[in-house]
């Protein structure tokens, strides 16, 4: 078993650990007699195994299964969980457990942070993006029509139980979405991680257990190191790609473009902005583009205009001095936060990744960018 320690969270990475959650939660929350599980309908078989382990550890178990998808990460779903918990008379001391991907993790974190002044929180992330990002660090989020994660709290989990074996049957598109986050970690902090991905393309395709365990633990270690070093806002440097990525998702009403695809295109656009401003030396976007293509990740977008994305980012290109703060790469494996990017540079970066077309979708171009 590998363990990574954050300031407030312990992350355990081990094949099969999802079936051992009960005994671990019993040790970490000895006073709890109840456990409440939030999952989505695709993850019910995994949630049942987690529930069994909690029952075997003498917890009274209840739960809520939401519909899948980013569009379900809403106030309405949160109210549904609150009402179920109230009907089941869940106590302040209960253990709150999420079983699912990024949507379940972020929504569950919000619920745990706001019900009865905050509950002891545990995550069982079932997707790569959740294991390397959403479940670690403490961010929550609820979407409104206008913006992703507009309603949010910061609430670290007591523990995260990351089981790499759950990734072996993950749908390929969801697995690729998680690899976007892994590329981001490499770009902002560890160039060697990118080299490892390139050297292990076949291992990634076959989902080799030891390789997945190494990737998950390395990403958690990078995020833990960033958390400990940040002086202004937790993990701000890890927002690389999210400014444009979230705008793409919002423009598609959180239904038409996958989060991972939006992030990949967002990283492409923001790397070009960094090169244009001289923040990154020439060649950094090309190096990033190469690894994204090797992993079969999108770098272009059809069906949106630069004006539409600027609107989603809250920018007005006709307003003198309009600009946005971003985390941008200074090189491969090195990024900085809080860079002020003028609106004309943002627009130029967006236009570079947009292709003509009516249907909104991320694209994996066959020819070099």
Secondary structure, DSSP 8 states (H G I E B T S, - for coil): -EEEE-SS-EEEE-TTGGGGHHHHHHHHTTT--EEEEEEEGGGHHHHHHHHHHHHHTT-EEEEEEE--SGGG-SHHHHHHHHHHHHHTT--TT-EEEEEESHHHHHHHHHHHHHGGG--EEEEEE-SHHIIIIITSS-B--EEETTEEEEE--B---SEEEE-GGGGGGS-HHHHHHHHHHHHHHHHHT-HHHHHHHHHTHHHHHTT-HHHHHHHHHHHHHHHHHHHHH-SSSTTGGGGTTHHHHHHHHHHTTTTSS-HHHHHHHHHHHHHHHHHHHTSS-TTHHHHHHHHHHHTT---EEES--HHHHHHHTT--TTSTT-EEEEEEEEETTEEEEEEEEEHHHHHHHHHHHEE--SS-EEE--SS--
